[in-house]
């Protein structure tokens, strides 16, 4: 049909992106889009090895992502593991996940993001999740039910 709407991506629990900032990204921190999709080649021995610079295939034309560096930003998801610059990252978008706490958190609180990609109690930013348990220690994992925009 002439006007079929075929989504670029369907809602899923994980997406892949290429980390573009020089600082790389830390696992269990909030991910954001950092620029347009990019073609890439990933060398042997690296996460995503063998992806080639061919924009006609989804495998090589990946999202540019980085760790959140602005408080209150809309999150894309959570990095599943540490990733260096130009590395391929898995970003978790659904479920109850561990995210590094940037402040003391109480179960049931709405959470947003601080300037280091950690979760903090909601004040003025965009809510990305709900705390499922208490976490009193900054830097420890908070259990977060992700409530990301779709």
matplotlib code that plots the C-alpha trace (Angstrom):
import matplotlib.pyplot as plt

x = [0.0, 1.2, 0.8, 1.9, 3.5, 6.4, 8.1, 11.8, 11.9, 9.2, 9.1, 11.5, 13.4, 16.8, 18.4, 22.0, 23.9, 27.4, 28.9, 30.2, 31.5, 35.2, 34.4, 32.6, 29.7, 29.3, 27.0, 23.9, 23.8, 21.1, 21.7, 20.7, 20.8, 23.9, 23.5, 22.2, 22.5, 26.0, 27.6, 30.5, 32.9, 33.7, 37.1, 37.5, 37.6, 35.2, 31.6, 29.6, 32.6, 32.1, 29.5, 30.4, 29.8, 26.8, 23.9, 21.5, 21.6, 20.3, 23.2, 25.7, 23.5, 23.3, 22.1, 24.7, 24.4, 26.1, 25.7, 23.4, 25.4, 22.5, 20.2, 16.5, 17.0, 14.7, 16.4, 16.6, 17.3, 20.1, 23.5, 23.8, 27.6, 30.6, 31.4, 34.4, 34.2, 33.1, 32.1, 28.7, 26.3, 23.2, 20.6, 17.8, 14.4, 12.0, 11.6, 13.0, 16.7, 19.6, 20.6, 23.3, 21.8, 22.9, 21.1, 19.2, 16.0, 12.8, 10.6, 7.7, 9.5, 9.4, 13.0, 14.8, 18.4, 21.3, 24.2, 26.2, 23.5, 22.4, 18.8, 17.7, 14.3, 12.2, 12.3, 12.1, 13.3, 11.5, 10.4, 12.2, 11.1, 9.8, 11.9, 11.0, 12.9, 14.9, 18.5, 20.3, 23.8, 24.9, 26.7, 24.9, 22.3, 18.7, 15.9, 14.0, 10.9, 11.6, 8.8, 10.4, 8.5, 7.7]
y = [0.0, 3.5, 4.9, 2.1, 3.3, 1.0, 2.0, 2.5, 0.7, -1.1, -0.8, -3.3, -3.8, -3.1, -1.0, -0.7, 2.6, 3.8, 5.8, 9.0, 11.2, 10.9, 10.0, 6.8, 5.7, 3.9, 1.0, 1.5, 5.2, 6.9, 7.1, 9.9, 10.6, 12.7, 13.1, 11.7, 8.0, 7.1, 4.4, 2.6, -0.2, -2.1, -3.9, -7.5, -8.2, -5.3, -5.4, -5.6, -6.6, -6.8, -4.1, -2.2, 1.3, 0.6, 2.9, 0.6, -1.9, -1.2, -3.1, -0.4, 2.7, 3.0, 5.6, 8.0, 7.8, 9.0, 9.2, 12.0, 15.1, 17.5, 17.2, 16.5, 15.4, 12.9, 9.5, 7.0, 4.1, 2.7, 1.5, -2.3, -2.1, 0.2, 1.3, 3.3, 6.0, 4.5, 1.3, -0.4, -0.1, -2.1, 0.2, -1.2, 0.5, -1.5, -3.2, -2.9, -2.2, -1.1, 2.5, 4.3, 6.6, 10.2, 11.0, 9.1, 7.6, 6.4, 3.6, 5.0, 8.3, 9.6, 9.8, 12.0, 12.2, 14.2, 15.7, 12.4, 10.1, 8.9, 8.8, 11.4, 12.2, 14.2, 18.0, 19.8, 17.3, 14.6, 11.6, 8.5, 6.0, 5.1, 3.8, 0.3, 0.3, 2.6, 3.4, 5.7, 5.5, 7.7, 5.6, 2.4, 0.8, 1.9, -0.4, 1.6, 0.8, 2.6, 4.9, 6.1, 8.0, 5.8]
z = [0.0, -0.8, 2.7, 5.0, 8.2, 8.9, 12.2, 12.3, 15.7, 17.6, 21.3, 22.9, 26.0, 24.5, 21.7, 20.5, 20.2, 19.5, 22.4, 20.9, 23.8, 24.7, 28.3, 27.2, 29.3, 32.7, 33.1, 35.3, 34.2, 32.1, 28.3, 26.0, 22.3, 21.4, 17.7, 14.5, 13.5, 12.3, 10.2, 11.8, 11.5, 14.7, 14.8, 15.7, 19.4, 20.2, 21.2, 17.9, 15.9, 12.1, 11.7, 8.6, 7.2, 5.0, 5.8, 3.9, 6.8, 10.2, 11.8, 10.8, 11.0, 14.7, 17.2, 18.7, 22.4, 25.6, 29.3, 30.6, 31.5, 32.1, 35.1, 34.4, 30.8, 29.1, 29.3, 26.4, 28.8, 31.0, 29.9, 30.5, 31.0, 30.7, 27.2, 25.9, 23.2, 19.8, 21.5, 21.0, 23.9, 24.9, 26.4, 28.5, 28.1, 30.2, 33.5, 37.0, 36.7, 38.9, 38.3, 40.3, 42.9, 43.0, 46.3, 49.1, 47.6, 49.2, 47.8, 45.8, 44.8, 41.3, 39.9, 37.4, 36.3, 37.7, 35.6, 36.1, 34.7, 38.2, 39.5, 42.1, 43.6, 41.1, 41.5, 38.1, 35.5, 33.5, 35.5, 34.2, 36.8, 40.2, 43.2, 44.1, 47.4, 49.6, 48.8, 51.4, 50.0, 47.0, 44.5, 45.3, 43.0, 43.3, 42.1, 39.5, 37.5, 34.2, 33.0, 29.8, 27.1, 24.1]

ax = plt.figure().add_subplot(projection="3d")
ax.plot(x, y, z, "-o")
ax.set_aspect("equal")
plt.show()
